[in-house]
Amino acid sequence: MSNPQDPLLSVRNLGVVYNTSQGPVHAVSNVSFDVRENEVFGIAGESGCGKSTLIKALLRLLAENGTATADRCTYRGRALMDMDEEDFRREILWQEISMVPQSAMASFNPVHRVGDQVIESIQAHRDDSRAQAMERAAELFDVVGLEPGLLKSYPHEFSGGMRQRAMIAMALSLDPGLIIMDEPTTGLDVLVQERILRRIREIRSELKSSIILITHDIAVIAEMSDRIAIMYGGEIMEQASAIDLFENPHHPYTLGLKNAFPSITTLGTELISIPGSPPTLVGPVQSCPFAPRCPFDDAICHSANPEAKEIAEGHIVRCAHSADAARFRELAKEKSTWLS
């Protein structure tokens, strides 16, 4: 039995390796984090940093050439990776942990009505009659701001924002304790994005589910999250409360991400991009993965991968020079720092 004070989801030293023709690709390495009850935990980072692979590992949805390992991966005290595959799919997947996938707009079967697909997801895990499942589906559509009559529509009759909200309704169908949202606003225009985010905030205030929100958009994650983890090169570089992360960032990569997104407090300021490209991750990580792109790197950064350390309560950083963060924050504001 889990203790009510324990995290809802607890992950320690999770790693994912893909066996490829070029050699083993260490897509995720040494990832540790907790998700608490009734909170939004954001995971941010540029494309290819390992965000989606991390989630696929948690849900045991990796491709055949992928292998996940972890010192601990528990949901309400249950060891997820030790569970039988059939038990996991019946008792955990969708029932306790559901997902709004990155390709949510293309996740519905185009030849079946949307309502039938929501009903099927309910009846696959519960002994509800079709009438009971239809009633539940109508309730869910109302929750996400869709007319219940739209349950009779086909996916092609929905706009992108409507399909996204219908996918969120399906993710809520079994009252899961944890909902994973992978890039929930990608591909939507800014007005639709705002409506989706507003609806997620409203849902969160009404329900008790926790949310893992995955995105490359710093603005979205800052607005929605209680705590945030910043990923790069398959590792978590920094994690802290949302306020602490943005007011007191320590890792150079976090500073670089902040520079690359506009702020209403600094209108007209030139955005600064991070030069270079993410690492290929072929072979084991022998040094800090951000070192080749970091303007503050030295020999230490290239000789060993630093351990994650807690610099303040709940604020964890993986950087050999975290003590110099105040100086880095000032230097990082200058474009010349990143071009040197």
BABA-657880 format. One line per field, with one value per residue (C-alpha): x, y, z; residue number from 0. Coordinates in steps of 0.02 Angstrom, whole numbers, padded with zeros to 5 digits. Layout:
BEGIN
X <- (X, ...) $
Y <- (Y, ...) $
Z <- (Z, ...) $
num <- (NUM, ...) $
***
This chain:
BEGIN
X <- (00000, 00061, 00072, -00042, 00113, 00209, 00222, 00090, 00227, 00408, 00548, 00732, 00874, 00764, 00859, 00807, 00924, 00880, 00983, 01018, 01133, 01244, 01257, 01158, 01069, 01050, 00889, 00855, 00985, 00980, 00809, 00734, 00578, 00418, 00242, 00135, -00051, -00154, -00010, 00047, 00225, 00298, 00437, 00516, 00655, 00689, 00639, 00741, 00786, 00698, 00531, 00418, 00534, 00527, 00337, 00335, 00449, 00332, 00184, 00281, 00250, 00430, 00472, 00540, 00720, 00700, 00741, 00696, 00777, 00752, 00804, 00626, 00469, 00314, 00136, 00046, 00175, 00157, 00316, 00262, 00407, 00384, 00203, 00146, 00109, -00073, -00098, -00016, -00130, -00286, -00252, -00139, -00142, -00290, -00371, -00242, -00126, -00198, -00118, -00159, -00029, 00072, -00024, -00193, -00273, -00235, -00268, -00450, -00499, -00569, -00703, -00785, -00888, -00794, -00924, -00908, -00721, -00743, -00873, -00757, -00619, -00740, -00812, -00639, -00603, -00775, -00932, -01039, -01182, -01177, -01308, -01202, -01045, -01137, -01197, -01019, -00954, -01084, -01030, -00848, -00887, -00976, -00822, -00706, -00827, -00900, -01084, -01137, -01220, -01047, -01023, -01113, -00987, -00837, -00660, -00649, -00798, -00700, -00579, -00404, -00451, -00610, -00515, -00389, -00527, -00611, -00446, -00435, -00613, -00560, -00409, -00527, -00651, -00595, -00552, -00365, -00251, -00123, -00147, 00003, -00015, 00118, 00126, -00063, -00061, 00061, -00005, -00146, -00159, -00132, -00317, -00359, -00206, -00271, -00443, -00365, -00253, -00398, -00501, -00358, -00347, -00535, -00530, -00387, -00485, -00633, -00543, -00413, -00301, -00118, -00046, 00123, 00131, 00263, 00306, 00447, 00353, 00421, 00273, 00147, 00241, 00268, 00082, 00021, 00146, 00175, 00348, 00456, 00596, 00709, 00774, 00921, 01015, 00905, 00938, 00852, 00966, 00865, 00702, 00617, 00453, 00394, 00424, 00597, 00650, 00608, 00664, 00821, 00880, 01048, 01085, 01155, 01032, 00885, 00958, 00971, 00791, 00730, 00827, 00746, 00566, 00487, 00427, 00295, 00411, 00550, 00457, 00574, 00720, 00811, 00789, 00948, 00957, 01074, 01204, 01241, 01138, 01083, 01196, 01165, 01167, 01250, 01356, 01362, 01366, 01544, 01528, 01397, 01285, 01264, 01452, 01479, 01348, 01378, 01463, 01528, 01606, 01782, 01887, 01785, 01626, 01705, 01789, 01639, 01450, 01405, 01291, 01124, 01128, 00999, 01052, 00895, 00740, 00664, 00785, 00897, 01033, 01151, 01296, 01476, 01471, 01302, 01389, 01423, 01239, 01221, 01367, 01301, 01130, 01204, 01320, 01182, 01083, 01215, 01208, 01398, 01409, 01324, 01422, 01595) $
Y <- (00000, 00175, 00312, 00463, 00572, 00476, 00545, 00487, 00438, 00413, 00383, 00356, 00336, 00291, 00252, 00205, 00129, 00097, -00032, 00035, -00005, 00140, 00073, 00094, 00261, 00320, 00418, 00442, 00432, 00447, 00531, 00552, 00648, 00638, 00690, 00736, 00721, 00857, 00950, 00992, 00935, 01013, 00937, 01057, 01046, 01060, 00925, 00766, 00792, 00633, 00700, 00584, 00434, 00459, 00450, 00298, 00211, 00249, 00182, 00033, 00089, 00086, 00015, -00163, -00103, 00002, -00055, 00038, 00015, 00105, 00091, 00137, 00174, 00168, 00231, 00240, 00118, -00010, -00053, -00021, -00109, -00268, -00289, -00421, -00342, -00394, -00333, -00167, -00138, -00189, -00104, 00044, 00100, 00218, 00163, 00248, 00335, 00403, 00501, 00637, 00595, 00717, 00666, 00686, 00763, 00603, 00480, 00446, 00309, 00407, 00277, 00269, 00402, 00494, 00446, 00261, 00272, 00357, 00227, 00086, 00153, 00154, -00020, -00095, -00063, -00059, -00165, -00016, -00041, 00058, 00177, 00208, 00233, 00353, 00453, 00462, 00515, 00655, 00715, 00717, 00815, 00944, 00953, 00992, 01117, 01012, 00988, 00809, 00797, 00797, 00619, 00564, 00652, 00579, 00644, 00734, 00841, 00911, 01056, 01030, 01110, 01006, 00844, 00895, 00924, 00760, 00671, 00754, 00694, 00516, 00532, 00582, 00442, 00326, 00459, 00421, 00484, 00545, 00618, 00637, 00774, 00769, 00936, 00966, 01129, 01086, 01127, 01238, 01425, 01540, 01573, 01387, 01355, 01479, 01397, 01225, 01287, 01378, 01219, 01116, 01241, 01229, 01039, 01038, 01147, 01028, 00860, 00781, 00711, 00758, 00807, 00783, 00921, 00896, 01038, 01133, 01296, 01386, 01506, 01363, 01270, 01427, 01466, 01292, 01204, 01196, 01119, 01105, 00991, 01049, 00908, 00905, 00762, 00633, 00701, 00820, 00970, 01066, 01050, 01165, 01251, 01354, 01518, 01469, 01403, 01565, 01685, 01590, 01478, 01393, 01285, 01369, 01272, 01342, 01516, 01481, 01423, 01579, 01688, 01602, 01646, 01820, 01901, 02036, 02120, 02140, 02184, 02233, 02139, 02031, 01846, 01745, 01568, 01431, 01394, 01214, 01055, 00928, 00775, 00613, 00510, 00362, 00274, 00308, 00487, 00526, 00714, 00848, 00831, 01020, 01057, 01073, 01212, 01292, 01464, 01429, 01257, 01209, 01050, 00985, 00989, 00882, 00757, 00695, 00706, 00802, 00724, 00805, 00901, 00994, 01175, 01226, 01136, 01056, 01143, 01014, 01054, 00947, 01068, 01069, 01258, 01289, 01398, 01525, 01538, 01722, 01771, 01658, 01741, 01911, 01852, 01749, 01908, 01961, 01890, 01898, 01769, 01637, 01680, 01677) $
Z <- (00000, -00040, 00089, 00052, 00072, -00061, -00238, -00361, -00485, -00433, -00559, -00519, -00645, -00792, -00951, -01128, -01257, -01439, -01531, -01706, -01851, -01795, -01619, -01457, -01444, -01264, -01292, -01105, -00966, -00776, -00770, -00596, -00546, -00444, -00489, -00340, -00315, -00401, -00484, -00660, -00691, -00848, -00954, -01078, -01205, -01390, -01515, -01496, -01313, -01258, -01191, -01292, -01271, -01082, -01086, -01200, -01077, -00932, -01031, -01100, -01279, -01342, -01512, -01517, -01526, -01368, -01191, -01032, -00862, -00697, -00515, -00472, -00571, -00461, -00476, -00309, -00242, -00383, -00479, -00658, -00743, -00641, -00691, -00815, -00984, -00982, -00803, -00846, -00994, -00899, -00732, -00769, -00951, -00980, -00816, -00702, -00825, -00987, -01127, -01251, -01386, -01487, -01643, -01557, -01712, -01810, -01669, -01708, -01830, -01980, -02023, -01851, -01763, -01626, -01496, -01537, -01508, -01339, -01290, -01343, -01230, -01082, -01113, -01137, -00952, -00871, -00875, -00925, -01046, -01208, -01138, -00981, -01085, -01202, -01051, -00985, -01157, -01165, -00992, -01048, -01206, -01098, -00984, -01131, -01209, -01350, -01387, -01343, -01513, -01592, -01528, -01687, -01799, -01889, -01855, -02023, -01971, -01824, -01830, -01759, -01594, -01581, -01611, -01479, -01353, -01400, -01368, -01197, -01162, -01205, -01090, -00948, -00981, -00840, -00709, -00713, -00576, -00702, -00876, -00991, -01122, -01257, -01350, -01331, -01430, -01570, -01743, -01680, -01710, -01560, -01528, -01527, -01418, -01290, -01289, -01263, -01122, -01040, -01048, -00971, -00827, -00799, -00803, -00679, -00558, -00567, -00564, -00451, -00588, -00597, -00766, -00850, -00981, -01116, -01234, -01317, -01286, -01134, -01129, -01119, -00984, -00880, -00884, -00843, -00729, -00542, -00564, -00719, -00780, -00921, -01032, -01150, -01229, -01144, -00969, -00850, -00837, -00708, -00613, -00490, -00453, -00602, -00511, -00450, -00620, -00710, -00574, -00524, -00667, -00644, -00795, -00952, -01059, -00960, -00987, -01173, -01184, -01096, -01219, -01367, -01317, -01318, -01158, -01137, -01011, -01139, -01298, -01440, -01367, -01495, -01465, -01444, -01512, -01452, -01588, -01637, -01639, -01508, -01482, -01578, -01416, -01502, -01371, -01183, -01121, -01062, -01033, -01008, -01162, -01173, -01163, -01353, -01362, -01192, -01189, -01013, -01041, -00988, -00975, -00828, -00932, -01068, -00953, -00853, -00847, -00687, -00557, -00520, -00356, -00252, -00235, -00140, -00081, -00235, -00354, -00439, -00566, -00669, -00699, -00638, -00622, -00540, -00410, -00549, -00598, -00549, -00664, -00803, -00794, -00829, -00968, -01050, -01086, -01213, -01388, -01399, -01259, -01366, -01523, -01444) $
num <- (0, 1, 2, 3, 4, 5, 6, 7, 8, 9, 10, 11, 12, 13, 14, 15, 16, 17, 18, 19, 20, 21, 22, 23, 24, 25, 26, 27, 28, 29, 30, 31, 32, 33, 34, 35, 36, 37, 38, 39, 40, 41, 42, 43, 44, 45, 46, 47, 48, 49, 50, 51, 52, 53, 54, 55, 56, 57, 58, 59, 60, 61, 62, 63, 64, 65, 66, 67, 68, 69, 70, 71, 72, 73, 74, 75, 76, 77, 78, 79, 80, 81, 82, 83, 84, 85, 86, 87, 88, 89, 90, 91, 92, 93, 94, 95, 96, 97, 98, 99, 100, 101, 102, 103, 104, 105, 106, 107, 108, 109, 110, 111, 112, 113, 114, 115, 116, 117, 118, 119, 120, 121, 122, 123, 124, 125, 126, 127, 128, 129, 130, 131, 132, 133, 134, 135, 136, 137, 138, 139, 140, 141, 142, 143, 144, 145, 146, 147, 148, 149, 150, 151, 152, 153, 154, 155, 156, 157, 158, 159, 160, 161, 162, 163, 164, 165, 166, 167, 168, 169, 170, 171, 172, 173, 174, 175, 176, 177, 178, 179, 180, 181, 182, 183, 184, 185, 186, 187, 188, 189, 190, 191, 192, 193, 194, 195, 196, 197, 198, 199, 200, 201, 202, 203, 204, 205, 206, 207, 208, 209, 210, 211, 212, 213, 214, 215, 216, 217, 218, 219, 220, 221, 222, 223, 224, 225, 226, 227, 228, 229, 230, 231, 232, 233, 234, 235, 236, 237, 238, 239, 240, 241, 242, 243, 244, 245, 246, 247, 248, 249, 250, 251, 252, 253, 254, 255, 256, 257, 258, 259, 260, 261, 262, 263, 264, 265, 266, 267, 268, 269, 270, 271, 272, 273, 274, 275, 276, 277, 278, 279, 280, 281, 282, 283, 284, 285, 286, 287, 288, 289, 290, 291, 292, 293, 294, 295, 296, 297, 298, 299, 300, 301, 302, 303, 304, 305, 306, 307, 308, 309, 310, 311, 312, 313, 314, 315, 316, 317, 318, 319, 320, 321, 322, 323, 324, 325, 326, 327, 328, 329, 330, 331, 332, 333, 334, 335, 336, 337, 338, 339) $
***
